[in-house]
Amino acid sequence: MKICIVLSSVLLFIPNLVNAQQLNFRELQKQSEKTEVYEPVPPVVTPGNTPAAPPSDAIILFNGENLEAWMGDDPSKPTGWKVENGVMTVDKSAGGITTRQKFTDYQLHLEYKIPENISGEGQARGNSGIFLAYLGKKDNIFEEGYEIQILDNYNNATYVNGQVGAVYKQAIPLANACRKPGDWQTYDIVWKAPRFKEDGSLNSPAYVTVIHNGVLVQNHTELKGQTLWVGEPFYAKHGAAPIHLQAHGDPSEPISFRNIWLRPL
Ligand code: MG
């Protein structure tokens, strides 16, 4: 008798359970639709053949052919840097180079190589840098803006807020992801420029995310202001600005760049 009761109640229960599940699922589906969003539709961007290759909407800053997108301190003269075999190499006597175009927020891809025969130590070994917003030169010597350091830190120590991947003198990289001299290395950078009020005061600071050779080294890092060699960082009002590659004055062998592209955000 007991077995009969148990069995019949199980048989009664199964169809009810299925129905209940169906009813609940339909209701959940309706509830789910309330949080579905259909606009704005993201633009179609065709990716490059590899993550390093420029996608369809990229602005090409250097594709190995010429330096038309760049200028030296004197915009009317050539940069002085050499382009050979699809690669451009720093000319320290000519100084740094600056994009002709100005940008605000963007995604940047860049590749660089420390020469195999690099010499020197500390900051004087493959030093360069990417100024994410270049604000010109102070006293005609010191580059102003916001620098992500380039340096050979493969078995070469220096102050950690000045090693490769650092927001120079502001933020230590989360890792040292250096490849050895002679190998090509990549930087993928997301830059959110600072915003200023009419009166020149800061409205919102700059933020930067940096991936070095596929390794996250800056994670939405807030900048305290311009990156300075001497003194504390500060903000001074500016708008859209060019990107600048540093020709550092140390005597070590010059580094090279290739495949530089950017997507405005
Ligand atoms: Mg530097």
Boltz pocket constraint, residues with backbone or C-beta under 6 A from the ligand:
constraints:
  - pocket:
      binder: B
      contacts: [[A, 127], [A, 128], [A, 129], [A, 147], [A, 148], [A, 149], [A, 150], [A, 246], [A, 248]]
      max_distance: 6.0
